[in-house]
Amino acid sequence: MKAIITVVGKDQVGIMYRVSGILAEYHVNIEDVTQTILQDYFTMIMVVKIDESKSSFHDVDVALHEMAEQQGLSIHVQKEEIFDTMHKI
Amino acid sequence: MTIYKDVLETIHMIEKENLDIRTTTMGISLLDCFGRDHKESAGRVYEKITRLAERLVQTANEVGDDYGIKIVNKRISVTPIALACANTTEEWLLYAKALDDAAKAVGVDIIGGFSALVQKGCTKSDESFIEAVPYALAETDAMCSSINLGSTKSGINMDAVMKMGPLIKKTAYLTRDTSCFGCAKFVAFANAVEDNPFMAGAFYGTGEAENVINVGVSGPGVVKEALAGMEGATLDEIAERIKQTAFKITRAGQLVGREVSSRLGIPFGILDLSLAPTPAIGDSVAEILEVMGLERCGTHGSTAALAMLTDAVKKGGIMASGHVGGLSGAFIPVSEDNRMIAAAEEGCLTFDKLEAMTSVCSVGLDMIAIPGDTPEDTISAMIADEAAIGVINNKTTAVRVIPVYGMKAGDKVDWGGLFGSAPVMEVNRFSSNQFIQRGGRIPAPVHSFKN
């Protein structure tokens, strides 16, 4: 299943490392990454594929949110369809 | 980079502009709940609701998490109780309790459907039901009630309208300890719709299937933000932008609604896109009118602006969803909209202007606090006026007014939470007594004869 992960927060060392570490732990494949710094704010969007035979969307979601809370980041993990339906006719 | 922009736009709508799915409402038919006596029937009502809605709250929360859009309310609407459980033995409270207990057992916010349809006349059962409504509202927490008093096809049942003033005043008195909150759970309708997912007026029509999921989507904050920065734009450009935004919001709702229905194995009914404000800052319908260029909501031009808004929202919604239904448009509940509260306090938004605006919004006079000593006939007359607007213009209209016990115009009442607070509004002091006491029926308008 494809999901979109959005991370926004004050730029700091190791954001990418932490996010991708958790994803690897849960067997989530990163298919695309786009990242920028907007006025000191780190903004990253990842397109990922969750292997549902190995881990559930819910577990990945919870693990990422725990990390985000500790690091003071805002993170969203959402199934891809929401963006397709809202922005494509 | 398109995906980048789209993703950020959606995240922005959710985080900053209060985009949410306002409600998933499960409609449940109670037409097969007759038992040998009322106790058994009420037991069946409770059993059926708790069985079918057992997983509603959990499923809605899971779907909300998956798509990152919160489903704020989980609700249930049922077949109008006056039909499903018709009786003349004054056992209505048994059913009210059954609904209330069932709602609490499955963890939904509100259950609607303690309702009667009397647009053409009252049965004996309906008459005893109307008598019981104030007590039912006073003795339950999560249950909402509504009565349909008129329709374009049948005209207005003025005998029943006459009874609404006393009903509302009695409810206010019985719930005076909670600032007459019982009245906030009662709606008097004309042209009520059978698939409305929004409360307090939701009930589940008799023409519906056994069990469906209806979804109500909101998002006044998103529409307002979409219009920000459009200084100098013409009104057609504004209408176009509203339409596009309504489309996106509706699509999100459609996806979430279909997912909830498929996980529960229950058919998807309709999607209702109604801009429904909440007291939260930035979640206001009045603010949209102000962004359009009115100094305050309620000034001259407000009706035109609201008409355009309601229409553009409907157009965007219709394009985005296979089955748009319910009320779809814009709600103007005074106490739930912080810019409307401010406009009312400043004297810009008056009762009469609100009545005019209801002719183009999607429902009617909503969450308006009026003086506690407002005569019963005056309240009935407000309902008659509103029903006339609905019946003649072929639209749904409703009245949800709260005569706040012991308060007078200018005082302020606070219900807290989603229901907000409201200034008590001045009403016309001249009597409508003789008109209301005539009773009878206002005949259906000429344009209802389409056969």
Contacts between the chains, C-beta under 8 A, distances in Angstrom:
chain1	res1	chain2	res2	distance
A	4	B	7	5.8
A	6	B	7	6.0
A	6	B	8	7.6
A	6	B	11	5.3
A	8	B	11	7.7
A	34	B	1	7.5
A	34	B	4	5.4
A	43	B	8	7.6
A	45	B	3	7.3
A	45	B	4	5.8
A	45	B	7	5.2
A	45	B	8	7.6
A	47	B	3	7.5
A	57	B	66	6.2
A	58	B	62	7.7
A	58	B	65	7.1
A	61	B	65	6.5
A	74	B	15	7.4
A	76	B	11	5.7
A	76	B	14	7.6
A	76	B	68	4.9
A	77	B	68	6.9
A	78	B	10	8.0
A	78	B	66	7.3
A	78	B	67	5.4
A	78	B	68	3.7
A	78	B	69	8.0
A	79	B	66	5.1
A	79	B	67	5.6
A	81	B	67	7.5
A	81	B	255	5.9
A	82	B	10	6.7
A	82	B	67	4.4
A	82	B	68	6.9
A	82	B	69	6.9
A	82	B	252	6.3
A	82	B	255	6.2
A	83	B	3	6.9
A	83	B	6	5.3
A	83	B	7	5.8
A	83	B	10	5.9
A	85	B	251	4.5
A	85	B	252	6.8
A	85	B	254	6.9
A	85	B	255	4.6
A	86	B	6	7.3
A	86	B	10	5.9
A	86	B	248	4.7
A	86	B	251	4.9
A	86	B	252	5.3
A	87	B	6	4.2
A	87	B	9	7.5
A	87	B	10	7.7
A	87	B	248	7.0
